[in-house]
Amino acid sequence: MNGGLPMLVDGHMHLENGPLTKEYVMEFINEAYKQGFDRIQILDHTHRFKEFEVIYQGVKEASDQQREWLANKKMKFKDTLSSYVRLINEVKEEELPIEVLFGLEVCYVPEYKEEIRRILESYQFDFLVGAIHSIDGLLYDMPWSKEILWDKYNVDDIYHRYYELIFDLVKSGLFTQLAHPDTIKMFNYYPTYDLKPTYHELAKLLVKHHVKGECNTGCYYRYHHPDKGLSKELLDIFKEHHVDIIGPMKESSVLLPVLDEEYEEKILAVVAYRRSESNDTLVGDGILLTDYEQDFLFWDVPEGTYRIFFIIQTRKGSWENMRYDINGLDEKSVHA
């Protein structure tokens, strides 16, 4: 019998409100461990780092509000990438209770694509998240965004341009992860046209270029949008195309274990058990999960944290001769 345990991962955890110190980072790590996470991905926006200031020139020039926002040196362009790398190395020297990866969230600007590439190639990060935060220099997610963007331009045109920029980001070859793919919905502006063809094209590009798609909760907790992550429509399309999705999801997809055809392996059952508040024991009755096909298990996860167990029929054992033994779960498992 083989068992599988999917990981609980937070793929987008910012340091932006604190210093680049080991003590500050350990607060995140220890809390994640208490909450039962197996891995966290720590990152920060590129507008924290001096090396990236050049790529924000268009944002500065687009409006007085944005220029003033980026002029706050207590928050923007205050640190160097070398200081961040030193912190990463310092933390990784510690014996950590969970897996911790470090990266960047890069504000992607097509006209500075090669400059971004030049900066990044000098460093080795565990992951790189690409994000679209502006429409040709106009930020779409700020308090003044309605004035300078949403109430000034056609919503259909904004959406068309947003996804053109996202497509270019994915195809750039710079990133391992796409940040919040549909966060442009945050103020509840929607286009008049059907987004499904756009979503299908995005899903195909993510798979083709091996880029993960985020299910990011920022719209929900920062802007009080009813979606607690990706819209159901986009999430369903990502599932259909088997996009590798990272982040907390109510409607979750889990990669199934790889089965060995030589040993006639097949999944007999998938069972989930809720973890206790301390995360050191399993509590309650198991939940039988049946919605799985090809490579993925799909589950509308209840509140709480869970372990998932895969019960697999196999002729493989610890020793070669055990492949001929009887599997007690299947009366037809006797080798001919």
C-alpha positions in Angstrom: 0.0 0.0 0.0 1.3 3.5 -0.9 0.2 6.8 0.7 0.4 10.3 -0.6 0.4 13.6 1.4 -0.2 16.8 -0.6 1.5 19.9 0.7 -0.1 22.9 2.3 1.6 25.9 0.7 1.3 29.7 0.9 2.8 30.8 -2.4 2.7 34.6 -1.9 3.9 36.1 1.4 5.2 39.7 1.5 7.8 41.2 3.7 6.9 44.8 2.7 5.8 46.0 6.1 9.0 45.2 8.0 12.8 45.2 7.8 15.0 42.7 5.9 16.1 40.9 9.1 16.2 37.3 10.1 14.1 38.0 13.2 11.3 39.4 11.1 11.3 36.5 8.6 11.3 34.0 11.5 8.0 35.5 12.6 6.4 34.4 9.3 8.0 31.0 9.4 7.0 30.2 13.0 3.4 31.3 12.4 3.2 29.3 9.2 4.4 26.3 11.1 1.8 26.8 13.8 -0.9 27.0 11.1 0.2 23.7 9.6 1.9 24.9 6.4 4.4 22.7 4.8 6.0 25.4 2.7 5.9 29.1 2.3 7.2 31.4 -0.5 8.5 34.7 0.8 8.8 37.6 -1.6 8.6 41.4 -2.0 7.6 43.8 -4.7 10.4 45.1 -7.0 9.4 48.7 -6.0 11.2 48.0 -2.7 14.6 47.7 -4.4 16.8 50.4 -5.8 17.8 48.4 -8.8 14.3 48.3 -10.2 13.5 52.0 -9.9 14.1 52.6 -13.6 11.2 50.4 -14.7 8.7 52.6 -12.8 9.4 55.7 -14.8 6.2 55.4 -16.8 4.1 55.0 -13.6 5.7 58.1 -12.2 5.0 60.2 -15.3 1.4 59.0 -15.7 -0.1 60.9 -12.7 0.9 63.1 -9.8 -0.6 60.7 -7.3 1.6 57.8 -8.5 4.7 60.0 -8.6 4.0 61.0 -5.0 3.3 57.4 -4.0 6.6 56.2 -5.4 8.5 59.1 -3.8 8.0 57.6 -0.3 11.5 56.4 0.3 10.5 54.9 3.6 8.7 52.2 1.6 9.9 52.5 -2.0 13.4 51.8 -3.5 14.9 51.7 0.0 16.8 48.4 -0.1 19.2 46.6 -2.5 18.9 43.2 -3.9 22.3 42.3 -2.4 20.9 43.0 1.1 17.9 40.8 0.3 20.2 38.0 -0.9 22.3 38.2 2.2 19.1 37.8 4.3 18.0 34.8 2.3 21.4 33.1 2.8 21.3 33.9 6.5 17.8 32.4 7.0 18.7 29.3 4.9 21.6 28.5 7.2 19.1 28.0 10.0 17.3 24.7 10.8 13.8 25.6 9.8 10.6 23.7 10.8 9.1 24.0 7.3 10.4 24.5 3.7 10.9 28.2 2.9 11.5 29.6 -0.6 12.5 33.1 -1.5 11.7 35.1 -4.6 10.5 38.4 -6.0 7.2 39.8 -7.3 8.2 41.7 -10.4 6.0 44.5 -11.8 6.2 43.5 -15.5 6.5 46.4 -17.9 7.0 45.2 -21.5 9.1 48.1 -22.7 11.6 47.3 -19.8 11.5 43.5 -20.5 15.2 43.3 -21.3 16.2 45.5 -18.4 14.3 43.3 -16.1 16.0 40.2 -17.6 19.4 41.9 -17.2 18.8 42.6 -13.5 17.4 39.2 -12.7 20.2 37.2 -14.4 22.7 38.3 -11.7 20.7 36.5 -9.0 19.4 33.0 -8.3 16.0 33.1 -6.6 13.9 30.1 -5.8 10.9 31.5 -7.8 10.0 34.6 -9.7 6.4 36.0 -9.8 5.4 38.2 -12.6 2.6 40.7 -12.0 0.6 43.3 -14.0 -0.2 46.2 -11.7 -0.7 48.9 -14.3 -2.3 49.5 -17.7 0.4 51.3 -19.7 1.5 53.2 -16.6 -1.9 53.6 -14.9 -2.2 51.6 -11.7 -5.6 49.9 -11.6 -5.7 48.9 -7.9 -5.1 52.1 -6.0 -7.5 54.6 -4.3 -7.0 57.0 -7.2 -7.4 54.4 -9.9 -11.1 55.1 -10.5 -10.2 58.8 -11.3 -7.3 58.1 -13.6 -8.3 54.9 -15.2 -11.7 53.3 -14.6 -13.9 56.4 -14.9 -11.8 57.7 -17.8 -11.4 54.8 -20.2 -13.6 52.1 -21.7 -13.8 49.0 -19.4 -13.6 46.6 -22.3 -10.4 48.3 -23.6 -8.9 48.1 -20.1 -9.6 44.3 -19.9 -8.3 43.7 -23.4 -5.1 45.5 -22.6 -4.7 43.8 -19.2 -4.8 40.3 -20.7 -2.5 41.4 -23.6 0.0 42.4 -21.0 -0.5 39.1 -19.1 0.0 37.0 -22.2 3.2 38.9 -22.9 4.4 38.3 -19.3 3.8 34.6 -19.5 5.6 34.3 -22.9 8.6 36.3 -21.7 10.3 33.3 -20.2 11.2 35.4 -17.1 8.8 34.0 -14.5 7.8 30.7 -12.8 4.5 32.1 -11.4 1.8 34.5 -12.5 0.5 36.7 -9.8 -3.3 37.1 -9.2 -4.5 36.5 -12.8 -7.9 38.1 -12.4 -7.3 40.6 -9.7 -8.4 43.4 -12.1 -12.0 42.6 -11.0 -11.3 44.1 -7.5 -13.5 47.2 -7.9 -16.3 45.1 -9.6 -15.8 46.6 -13.1 -16.5 43.9 -15.7 -16.3 43.9 -19.5 -19.4 43.5 -21.7 -17.7 40.7 -23.7 -17.3 37.0 -22.7 -14.0 36.4 -20.9 -14.0 32.6 -21.4 -12.0 32.6 -24.6 -9.4 34.8 -23.0 -9.3 32.5 -20.0 -8.8 29.4 -22.2 -6.0 31.2 -24.1 -4.3 32.1 -20.8 -4.6 28.6 -19.4 -2.9 27.2 -22.6 -0.1 29.7 -22.4 0.6 28.9 -18.7 0.8 25.2 -19.5 3.0 25.7 -22.6 5.4 28.0 -20.8 5.4 26.0 -17.5 4.2 29.0 -15.4 2.1 28.4 -12.3 -1.2 30.4 -11.8 -2.0 31.9 -8.5 -5.2 31.6 -6.6 -4.6 34.8 -4.6 -7.0 36.0 -1.8 -5.9 39.7 -2.0 -9.1 40.8 -3.7 -11.2 39.3 -0.9 -9.3 40.6 2.2 -8.1 43.9 0.8 -11.0 45.0 -1.4 -13.9 42.9 0.0 -14.6 41.2 -3.3 -16.9 38.2 -2.9 -14.5 35.8 -4.7 -12.0 34.3 -2.2 -9.5 33.8 -4.9 -9.9 33.1 -8.6 -13.4 33.4 -10.0 -15.2 30.0 -10.4 -15.2 30.5 -14.1 -11.5 31.0 -14.4 -10.7 28.3 -11.8 -12.8 25.7 -13.8 -10.9 26.6 -17.0 -7.6 26.3 -15.3 -8.6 22.9 -14.0 -9.8 21.8 -17.5 -6.3 22.6 -18.9 -4.5 21.2 -15.9 -2.8 24.5 -15.0 -0.4 24.2 -12.0 -2.2 26.3 -9.4 -0.6 27.6 -6.3 -2.4 29.2 -3.3 -5.3 28.6 -0.9 -8.4 27.4 -2.8 -11.9 26.5 -1.8 -12.2 24.5 -5.0 -8.9 22.8 -4.9 -6.9 20.6 -7.3 -4.3 18.1 -6.1 -1.9 16.2 -8.3 -2.5 12.5 -8.1 0.4 10.1 -7.5 2.1 8.6 -10.5 1.0 5.0 -11.0 3.3 2.3 -12.3 1.6 0.4 -15.2 4.2 -2.4 -14.9 2.8 -3.3 -11.5 -0.9 -2.7 -12.5 -1.3 0.0 -10.0 -4.7 1.8 -9.6 -6.2 4.1 -7.0 -8.8 2.3 -4.8 -9.7 5.2 -2.6 -8.8 8.8 -1.6 -9.6 9.8 1.9 -9.1 13.2 3.7 -8.8 13.7 7.4 -9.0 17.0 9.2 -5.9 18.0 11.2 -6.2 19.1 14.8 -5.6 22.8 15.8 -2.1 21.8 16.9 -1.7 20.0 13.6 0.0 17.0 15.3 -3.0 14.6 15.1 -5.9 13.8 12.8 -9.5 14.2 14.1 -13.0 13.1 13.1 -14.2 10.7 10.4 -12.5 10.4 7.1 -14.0 12.1 4.0 -14.2 9.9 0.9 -13.1 11.9 -2.2 -14.3 10.6 -5.5 -13.9 13.5 -8.0 -10.6 12.7 -9.7 -9.6 12.0 -13.2 -6.4 11.8 -15.3 -3.8 13.5 -13.2 -5.9 15.6 -10.7 -8.1 15.3 -7.7 -10.7 18.1 -7.4 -12.2 18.9 -4.0 -14.3 21.8 -2.5 -12.2 21.9 0.7 -14.2 22.6 3.9 -12.9 25.1 6.5 -9.8 23.8 8.2 -6.6 22.0 7.2 -6.4 18.4 6.0 -4.2 15.5 5.1 -5.2 13.5 2.1 -4.3 9.8 1.8 -4.2 7.8 -1.4 -5.0 4.1 -1.1 -3.3 2.3 -4.1 -3.5 -1.2 -5.3 -0.1 -2.5 -6.4 1.9 -5.6 -7.1 5.0 -3.8 -6.0 6.5 -4.6 -2.6 9.7 -4.1 -0.7 11.2 -7.1 -2.4 10.8 -8.2 -6.0 9.2 -11.6 -5.1 6.4 -9.8 -3.3 4.9 -8.7 -6.6 3.4 -12.2 -6.8 1.7 -12.0 -3.4 -2.0 -11.6 -2.9 -3.3 -8.1 -2.3 -5.9 -8.4 0.5 -8.0 -5.6 -1.0 -8.5 -7.3 -4.3 -9.4 -11.0 -4.5 -8.3 -11.0 -8.2 -4.8 -9.8 -7.4 -3.2 -13.2 -7.6 -0.6 -13.3 -10.3 -1.5 -15.7 -13.0 
